[in-house]
Amino acid sequence: MTFQFFKVILLSEKEEKLVVRKATLNLRRKYGRSKQITIVERDAFIPNSIEKEIRESLSKRKSILASDLALKYDLRISTVNLLLKQYEEEGLIKLLDPTLKLKIYVPKS
């Protein structure tokens, strides 16, 4: 098992940084193809500039999913879930159907 670090991405602003560490893990097998696993480690906070971008883009969307925002801005899903709950309390968005397991938010209009 070998561990190779191949990328460290820093998105730096004046006082805030978003650090994402990516690594590949080679799993060697005796026979057949060897497996490569990519491991991504993200920060648990959202910089102010990205939060402003998210806040501005909410009104333009038809539906808002935590996984979509996490993929687009390269954030943790748990962090985005907390942010969406905060926006719901502020009244920017509302939950489409509270009975669903998948939380789909809609901008309030």
ROKOLNU-91900 format. One record per residue: x, y, z of N, C-alpha, C, O in turn; residue in three letters. Coordinates in steps of 0.05 Angstrom, whole numbers, padded with zeros to 5 digits, always signed. Each point is the difference from the previous one (the first is absolute). Layout:
BEGIN
XYZXYZXYZXYZALA
...
// end
This chain:
BEGIN
+00017-00023+00000-00017+00023+00000+00018+00025+00000+00015+00004+00019MET
-00017+00012-00040+00016+00024-00001-00019+00024+00001-00023-00001-00008THR
+00033+00023+00019-00016+00024+00005+00014+00023-00014+00022+00007+00007PHE
-00035+00005-00027+00012+00022-00015-00018+00024+00002-00024-00001-00005GLN
+00037+00023+00013-00015+00026+00000+00006+00013-00027+00023+00003-00008PHE
-00044+00005-00006+00005+00012-00026-00011+00028-00003+00007+00014-00019PHE
-00025-00005+00037-00011+00027-00003-00005+00012+00028-00011-00013+00017LYS
+00018+00038-00014-00009+00017+00022-00010+00025-00012+00015+00015-00012VAL
-00041-00010+00014-00013+00024-00012-00004+00021+00021-00014-00006+00020ILE
+00024+00029-00024-00005+00022+00018-00015+00022-00015+00010+00010-00020LEU
-00033-00003+00029-00015+00021-00011+00002+00023+00020-00016+00002+00019LEU
+00036+00015-00022+00006+00019+00021-00012+00028-00006+00000+00009-00023SER
-00011+00003+00043-00010+00027+00000+00017+00016+00018+00022-00009+00008GLU
-00031+00032+00001+00016+00017+00018+00004-00014+00027+00023-00003+00008LYS
-00044-00005+00005+00003-00012+00026-00011-00028+00002+00000-00012+00022GLU
-00011+00001-00043-00013-00026+00001+00011-00019-00021+00007+00009-00022GLU
-00006-00034+00029+00011-00020-00019-00018-00024+00001-00011-00008+00021LYS
+00008-00005-00044-00015-00025-00002+00021-00021-00008+00011+00001-00022LEU
-00006-00020+00039+00020-00020-00005-00013-00027-00007-00017-00010+00015VAL
+00025-00001-00037-00010-00026-00008+00024-00017-00006+00017+00007-00017VAL
-00014-00029+00030+00022-00018-00004-00011-00025-00015-00019-00012+00008ARG
+00033+00006-00030-00008-00024-00015+00024-00019-00001+00023+00008-00002LYS
-00029-00033+00005+00021-00021-00001-00011-00024-00014-00024-00006+00000ALA
+00043-00009-00012-00008-00025-00013+00013-00023+00017+00022+00003+00010THR
-00036-00024-00008+00008-00023+00015+00001-00024-00020-00021-00007-00011LEU
+00044-00004+00007+00003-00023-00018-00002-00026+00016+00016-00005+00018ASN
-00036-00011-00024-00004-00026+00012+00011-00021-00019-00012-00004-00021LEU
+00034-00008+00028+00012-00020-00018-00012-00027+00006-00005-00008+00023ARG
+00000-00006-00045-00010-00028+00002+00021-00019-00011+00017+00008-00015ARG
-00020-00032+00023+00019-00020-00010-00004-00006-00030+00019-00001-00015LYS
-00045-00001+00007-00006-00005-00028-00021+00020-00009-00016+00010+00017TYR
+00015-00004-00042-00020+00018-00011+00007+00029+00003+00024+00007+00004GLY
-00043+00010-00008+00005+00029+00001+00003+00010+00029-00012-00011+00018ARG
+00029+00031-00015+00003+00012+00026-00021+00022+00002-00007+00012-00020SER
-00003-00006+00044-00021+00020+00004+00013+00026+00008+00019+00001+00015LYS
-00031+00021-00024+00008+00027+00009-00024+00013+00013-00022+00001-00012GLN
+00025+00009+00037-00021+00013+00014+00008+00029+00004+00023+00005+00009ILE
-00040+00014-00015+00005+00028+00005-00013+00009+00026-00024-00004+00004THR
+00040+00015+00013-00009+00010+00026+00000+00031+00000+00021+00012-00006ILE
-00043+00000+00013-00002+00029+00001-00007+00009+00028-00020-00010+00012VAL
+00036+00028-00001-00004+00010+00027-00006+00030-00002+00016+00015-00010GLU
-00040-00007+00019-00008+00028-00002-00002+00014+00027-00002-00014+00021ARG
+00004+00040-00021-00003+00016+00025-00028+00000+00009-00019-00005-00015ASP
+00015+00010+00041-00027-00001+00012-00012+00028+00002-00021+00003+00013ALA
+00032+00017-00026-00011+00026+00001-00003+00011-00029+00013-00009-00018PHE
-00030+00029+00015-00005+00013-00026+00011+00028+00001-00009+00016+00017ILE
+00027-00009-00035+00010+00028-00001-00023+00019-00007-00019-00007-00013PRO
+00022+00032+00022-00021+00020-00004-00006+00005-00030-00023+00004-00007ASN
+00044-00004-00010-00005+00005-00028-00017-00022-00013-00018+00007-00016SER
+00022-00032+00023-00016-00021-00011-00028+00000+00012-00019-00006-00014ILE
+00017+00014+00039-00027+00002+00012-00016+00022-00014-00024-00003-00004GLU
+00036+00025-00003-00014+00021-00014-00008-00009-00028-00022+00006-00009LYS
+00039-00022-00004-00007-00011-00026-00024-00018+00002-00018+00001-00017GLU
+00018-00018+00037-00022-00019+00004-00026+00016+00005-00021-00007-00011ILE
+00022+00027+00028-00023+00016+00008-00012+00014-00025-00024+00001-00003ARG
+00042+00009-00015-00010+00013-00024-00012-00020-00020-00019+00007-00014GLU
+00030-00031+00013-00010-00019-00020-00025-00015+00009-00013-00013-00016SER
+00005+00016+00041-00024-00014+00010-00026+00009-00014-00017-00016-00006LEU
+00015+00042+00002-00025+00011-00012-00003-00008-00030-00022+00000-00011SER
+00045-00007-00002-00001-00007-00028-00007-00029-00005-00006-00008-00023LYS
+00007-00008+00044-00004-00029-00003-00029-00008+00004-00015+00014+00014ARG
+00006-00035-00027-00027-00011+00004-00001-00017+00024-00019+00001+00016LYS
+00040-00018-00012+00001-00017+00023+00029-00001+00010+00019+00004-00015SER
-00016-00008+00041+00027+00001+00013+00004-00026+00015-00016-00007+00017ILE
+00037-00007-00024+00008-00024+00014+00028+00004+00012+00017+00013-00012LEU
-00013-00025+00035+00026+00003+00014+00022-00012-00017+00023+00010-00001ALA
-00029-00033-00011+00021-00014-00016+00008+00016-00025+00024+00000-00007SER
-00043+00014-00005+00007+00017-00023+00018+00023+00007+00020+00005-00013ASP
-00026+00009+00035+00017+00022+00010+00027-00010+00008+00020+00013-00005LEU
-00019-00036+00018+00026-00012+00009+00018-00006-00024+00024+00004+00001ALA
-00036-00015-00022+00016-00007-00024+00009+00025-00014+00023+00002-00009LEU
-00041+00018+00007+00007+00024-00015+00022+00016+00013+00019+00010-00013LYS
-00020-00007+00040+00019+00017+00014+00021-00016+00015+00016+00012+00014TYR
-00015-00038-00018+00020-00018+00012+00000+00003+00031+00021+00005+00012ASP
-00044-00010+00000-00004+00003+00029-00010-00027+00011-00008-00017-00015LEU
+00009+00015+00042-00012-00024+00013-00030+00002-00001-00011+00022+00002ARG
-00002-00045-00005-00029+00000-00001-00012+00007+00027-00020+00014+00002ILE
+00033-00022+00020-00010+00007+00027+00002+00030+00005-00018+00011+00013SER
+00039+00002-00023+00002+00029+00003-00021+00014-00016-00012+00020+00009THR
+00006-00030-00033-00021+00012-00017-00027-00004+00013-00017+00018-00002VAL
+00012-00041+00014-00025-00005+00014-00005+00020+00022-00022+00011+00003ASN
+00043-00005+00013-00002+00020+00021-00006+00027-00011-00016+00016+00011LEU
+00029-00009-00034-00005+00026-00012-00029+00002-00011-00012+00021+00003LEU
+00002-00042-00014-00027+00000-00010-00021+00002+00022-00020+00014-00003LEU
+00026-00027+00026-00018+00003+00023+00000+00029+00010-00021+00011+00008LYS
+00044+00001-00008+00003+00028+00008-00016+00019-00018-00014+00018+00009GLN
+00016-00023-00036-00015+00016-00019-00030-00005+00003-00016+00019-00005TYR
+00008-00043+00013-00029-00005+00004-00010+00015+00024-00022+00011-00001GLU
+00038-00009+00022-00008+00016+00024-00002+00029-00006-00017+00014+00010GLU
+00035-00004-00028+00000+00028-00008-00023+00006-00019-00008+00024-00002GLU
-00003-00044-00010-00023+00004-00018+00007+00004-00029-00017+00008-00016GLY
+00042-00014+00008+00008+00002-00028-00011-00023-00017-00007+00003-00023LEU
+00006-00027+00036-00009-00024-00015-00020-00015+00018-00002+00005+00024ILE
-00013-00023-00037-00019-00017+00016+00003-00028-00009+00007-00006-00023LYS
-00014-00013+00040+00001-00028-00006-00024-00007-00017-00023+00007+00007LEU
+00028-00022-00029-00022-00006-00018-00020-00019+00012-00024+00006+00000LEU
+00033-00028+00011-00018-00020+00013+00015-00011+00024+00019-00015-00003ASP
-00028+00022+00028+00015-00010+00024-00001-00030+00004+00016-00011+00015PRO
-00035-00003-00028-00002-00029+00004+00020-00015-00016+00006-00024+00007THR
+00006+00035-00027+00020-00013-00017+00026-00004+00015+00008+00018+00016LEU
+00006-00040-00021+00026-00004+00013+00021+00018-00014+00018+00010+00014LYS
-00020-00007-00040+00018+00018-00015-00011+00028+00004-00022+00006-00008LEU
+00039+00012+00019-00009+00027+00005+00004+00018-00024+00022+00005-00009LYS
-00045+00003-00003+00000+00017-00023-00010+00027+00009-00022+00003+00010ILE
+00039+00018-00015-00008+00027+00008-00007+00015-00025+00009-00005-00022TYR
-00027+00025+00026-00010+00017-00022+00004+00029+00010-00006+00006+00023VAL
+00014+00012-00041+00003+00028+00009-00028+00012+00006-00019-00006-00014PRO
+00018+00022+00035-00025+00012+00008-00005+00024-00018+00018+00016-00005LYS
-00043-00013-00005-00006+00023-00017-00025+00013+00008-00008+00020-00012SER
// end
